Amino acid sequence: METSKRTLAKAATWQVLGLMVMTLIGFFMTGSVAEGGAYAMITATIGFVTFFVHERIWARIGWGRGG
């Protein structure tokens, strides 16, 4: 069973990776590390919350689980 703590850890590590990627994309688009970082933080926050909620919903669905 997926616990809330595990879901939170998975979401956090995924968002760190996404934050790095989005900062680079923002930097290449704007030429500014500050603007790229701000863009990355906004998208990371929205993505983190969305991913966590999505995972918790799926944790309640038994479909596709073995045994």
Secondary structure, 3 states (H helix, E strand, C coil): CCCHHHHHHHHHHHHHHHHHHHHHHHHHHHCCHHHHHHHHHHHHHHHHHHHHHHHHHHHCCCCCCCC
